[in-house]
Amino acid sequence: MPFRKLKFVSGILLLLIAGIVLTGIFINLNAPRYIFPLPAPFHGSRIYNPYQDMDSSHWLKANFQVQTRVWYGLTSGRNNQSKAVFDLYHKLKYDLLCFSDYQNINSYGKHEPGYIPAYEHGFGIRKWHQVCIGARKELWLDYPFWQSLSHKQNIINRLRPDNDIIAMAHPNLRDGYEPSDFKYLTGYDLIEVFNHFTCSEMHWDSALSAGHPAFILANDDAHDISNPHLVGGDCTFINATSTKQSDIVKALKDGKAYGARIYMTEEDGFPEKIAYAKQMPFLKSAHMNGNTFTVEVSQTPKQISFIGQGGKIEHTVFRGKVASYEFGGDDTYIRAEILFPNKWDGPGTRFLLNPVFRYEGEGLPLMPVAHIDKTGTLITRIIAYATLLFFLVNIFLFRKKLFSR
């Protein structure tokens, strides 16, 4: 290729790259800035217990994250066909399955009982994603290259009107979210603590320690259902009388659920996984009697631990189906972790229960609200438009010089 043509092509590529970078910078700088409420641990004379009057015969096994073929196979999950996914999870004794295709509400099974529209929002390089449950339409706004706390908050706020539930997806993956982010972020409902790729307990405890009533979600997030180690490993058990969307949404928002990480060995395949699904332990009760929180499970666990403010283990009971913890004056919240033995008596299946926490007033306390910083937003938008003008002028001058040769 002649030198002049090579310079021309290089110039065009440079213009294209500059355009992409410019667009990213402008979108980021044009976002509103927020003022966040300061962390305030749970307090009050009353204790909220989501499991207080539950019926343990009404546990529904659910998964809200699994990808199927979409966008002509460009995204991960391209080998997963919707029917095959549905049939496999049915064999694994799931009562409820939602597809979470990237930026796409999957309509498979739309007219079947238990269908809940959902999708996974986000296309950022650091996996700043959200699982949108009860979704009515997809949001195409995102900040793909970099996100500050305000960018993360703005996405939540933009998702809020069109979704029944917003769950923060795999926060620990690629360090997309820092645990400290959850001291301030508001407006979401759930945190995906268990996910095949990672565990995000530190992020969850950060939110709870800041006084944010965020409840648990646990999902496979399977991208290849032919691999038994990616399917049926992380799930959410929901205490609800039906798989109707309204019943499921209410139960999740009220905290009537727990997350499970189901154990399997490297040698186990689908037959072993299906067999274990039929004999899994379950939560029988978790009730408050005065200031005493008591948990009971159907099979003898290796241990039951009670975890509080800052993620600190406050008390552990070994080898007992029933375990109790008495709230002290300094306790703000307590959540139970139940660890069952595997066949070699090592760590096995693990349950994480939603927190029991202090509050005042009537009903479930709400998250605090982050407000738009009008002055800060105005300043950053002035910078955004000035930056845009600067780049456009320079691109125009560069283009003029390029084509004049």
N, C-alpha and C positions, 0 to 999 in steps of 0.2 A: 504494500500500500504506500503510495507517495506520501512524503512527509507532510505536505499541506493537508491532504485528506485525513491523515492520522490526527493532526492537530484539530481538525474540524470535528471529527468523531469524539475526541477527548473533550473538546469544549462542550459538545452536546451532553455527554455523560456528566460532566461537571455541573452543568446547568440543572440536570435532572436530580443529581444528588443534593445540590443546593436547594432545589425546590422542596424535596422531601424534608430536609433538615429545617428549612424555614417553616414549613407547615407544622412540623412537630413543635418547634419553639413557640409559634404563634398560638397553637391550641393550648399548650401548657400555660403560657402567660395570660391567656384570655380567661382562664378558669377563675371562679370567685375564690376569695380567701375567707377563712372561717376563724371565728373566735370560739375556742373550745372550753367547756366547763372544766373546772379543776377536779381531780379525782377526789371522791368523798366516799369512804368505805360505808357499807351497809350499817345502819344503826336503827335503834328503836326497841320498844318493849315487846313487840310481837315477832313471831317467826313464821315465815312463809315456807310451807312444805308442799311441793307440787304433787307428792304421792299420797297425801294424807288419807283420802277416802277412795283409793283406787281399787279396782277389782282385778286381781292377778290372772283371772281367766281370759282377760281381754287384751293380751299382748299381741301386737301385730308386728311382724318382721318386715322391715322396709329398707330399700336402697334408693337414693335419690341422685346417684352419680354413676352413669355408665354411658360411654360414647358409642354411637353407631356411624355408619357410612353417611357422610353428608358433604356438601360442597364438592361433588365429583371426586371424592376420595382424597382431597387435598389435606384434610386434617387427620390426626391420630384417631384410630377407631374405624378405619376404612374397611376392615375385614369383618366387622360386626354387623350382621343383618338384624333388623329389629325383631323379627319373629324368633330367630334363633336365641337372641338375648332373652326375650320374654319366656320362652320355653325352658331355658336353662335355669333361670331364677325360680321358676315354678317348681322344678325338681328339687331345688335347694330349700324348699318350704318357705319361700317369701310370699307374704300376703300383699305386698305393695311394691311396685317398681316404677320409678320415673326415669325417663331418658334425659340426659343432660348434654345434648349435642352442643358444640360450640356455636354460639350465636344463631341457634335454630331451635324452634319449638317443634319437637317431633310429634306428629299427630297419630302415630301408630296406636291402635287400641282406643281411639278417641271415643267410640260409642260403647266401650266396655265399662262395667262397674269398676271403680277404683282408678280410673284414668285421671291424672293430675298433670296439666301442662307445666313443663319446666325446661330450663336450658342453662348452660354455663356462660356467663357473661365475661368478656375480657379477652384482649389479644395483646397484652403487654409482654415485653421480653422477660420480666421478672415474675410472671404468673400472678399478677394482681387480679384474681378471679373471684366471682361470686356465683353461688348456686341460687338460681331464681326459681322458686316454687309457687305454683298457682300463677304462672306468668300469662299475661294477656298480649304482650308484644315485646319484641327484642329492642334493646337499647344499643345503638351503634356508636355512641360516644365512648371513647376511652383515651387514655394517655399512655401510649405504647412504649415510650422511651424512658420516662422518668415520672415518678409520682411522689409528691410531698404529702403530708398529712391532709392538707386541704384538697388535693386532687382526689385522694381516697374517699374523703367525706363527700365531695361533690358527686362522685359516682354513686355512692349509697343513696344520696338524696334524689338523684335523677332516676334511680331504679325504683324508688319507693312507691310512686303512684301506680305502677303497672304490675306489681307483684304482691302476692299475699305474704310471702316470706322471703327475706333476704338472708342467706347464710354466707358467711365469709369462708371461701373455699381454701383448703389446705394452706393456712397462713404461713406455716414454716417452710413451705416449698420455695426454693431459690431465695430464701430470705426476703420474699416479697413484702412481708409485713414484719416489723419488729414487735416483740412483746410489748414494748412501751407504747406502740401505736394504740393499743387497746385500752390504755388509760384514758384516752381522749375520744376515739371514734365513737359515734352514736348513730342511732337510727336503723341499725340492723337487728335481726332477731336471734340468729344462731351462729355458732362457730363450729366449723367442721374440724373437730378435734382429732378424730380417727379418719385417716385416709390411707389407701395402700402405699402412697409415696412417702408419707411422713406422719408424725404425731405432733400436735400443737397444744399440749397441755400448758406450757408456759404462757402462751398468748391468752388462753382461756382464764388462767389464774390472774393474769394481769387485769383483764376486764372485770372479773369478779372482785378483785381486791380494790378496784376503783369504784365499786358500788354500781356496776352495770349489770342488770339482770339478763345476761346472755346465756342461752341454753345450748345443749350439745346437739351435734349432728355427726353421724359416722357413716361413711360410704366407701365402697370399693374403688370408685373412680376407675373402673376397668376399661382398658383400651384394647384388650385382646382376650376374648372370652374362651379361646382355645387353651389358655394357660390356667390350670386349676388354682395356681397360687395367686392369681389376680382377681378371682371371683369368689364371692361368698366369704370373704375374710373380715371385712369391716361392715357393720350394719347398725341400723337404729331400730330399737324396739319401742313401739309407741303404744300407750295405753288408751285405746279408743274402741268404741263399740262397732264402728264400721270403717270402711275405706273411703267413704265420701269425702270429697275435698274439704268441705267445711269442718267435718269432724277431725280430720288429720291436721289441718291448719291450726285449729283451736288447741288440740292436744300438744302440738309442738310449741306453740306460743306460750302455753301455760306451764311448760316444762314437764309434762307427763310422758317422759321418754328417757331412755338411757342408751349409751353407746356401747357397742361390743366389738372387740377384736378377737376373732375366733382362731384358735390355735390349729395348726396342722404341721406335720413333719415334711421334710424335703421329699420323702418317698411317697407321701399320700397323693392320690389323684382324685378324680371326681367321684368314684364309688365310695371312698372313705369319707369324703366331704359330705356327700348325700346322706350316708349312714349317720354321721355325727349330728347333722342338722335335725334328725328325728329325736335325739336324746339330749339336746342342749339343756344346761341349767337355765333358770330364769329367776327374776326378782319376785319374791312372794309378797313382801310388804316393806314399807319404809315409812314409819309413822313417828310423830312427835307425841310424847306424853309429858306435859309440862315442859321442862327444858331438856328432856332426854330424847335423843334421836336414835331409833332402833331400826336396824336393817335385818331382813331375813331372806335367805335364798333357798332354792329347792335342793341343791346338792352341797356337800361339804366343801368349802373353798380352802385354798392354802392359807389365805389371809384376807381380812377386811381392814382397810386403812381409812381413817377419817382425816381429810386434808382441809386446811383452813387458809386464813389470810396469808398472802404471799406464796401460796403453794406449799406451806409447811405441813408436814405430817404430824398431827396432834396426838393420834392414838392408833394402835394396831392390835387387832384380835386375831389369833392364829387358830385354825382348825375348828371353827365354830360356824354353824349355819346361821346363828343369831349373834349380832354384835351391837353394842350400844355406845353412845358418846353423849356426855352431858355438856351442854353449852355453858361456857363460863362467861364472865362479864366482859372479857376482852374478845370473845369470838364474834366475828362479823358474818361469816358464812362457813358452812361445812359441807363438803361433798365426799361421797364414799367411793373408794376404789376397791373392787372385788377381784381377786386373783385366784383362779382355779388351778389345780395341779394338772400336769399332763400325765401320760401313762408311765413316765419315768420319775414322777413326783417333782419335776421341775416347773418353771413358769408355764402356764397354759393360757386358756381363754381368759380374757380380761374385760370386766365391766367398769364403765365410768358412769356414775349416777349424777343427775343434775343437782345443783346446790340447794341446800336449805339455808335461808338467810334472814337476817333481821330487817324489820321495816316498821313504819308507822302508818296509820290510816287504814283505809279499806281497800281490799283487792290487791292484785299484783302491782307492785311499784313499777313505774315507767323509767326508761332510760332518760338521763338529762339530754338536752338538745344543744347542738352546736349552731351558732348563728353566723350569718354572713357579715364579715368585716367590710363595711361599705367603703371606708377610706382606703384600707389596704387593697381592696379589689380595684378601686379607681386608679390607684398609683400603678399597680401591675398592668392594668389594661392600657394605660398611657404608654408604659414601657413596651408593651406588646405591639401597639400600632406604630410606635416610633421605630421599633426594630424591623417591623414589616416594611415600612417605608424605606428605611435605610437599605435593606436587602434588595427591594424591588428596583431602586435607583441604580444600585451597583450591578444587578443582573442585567438591567436594560443597557447600561454603558458597556458591560462585558459583551453582551449579545451584539450590540452595534459594532463594537470593535472586531468581533469574531467574523461577522458576515461582510465586513467592509474589506477584508483581505482577499 
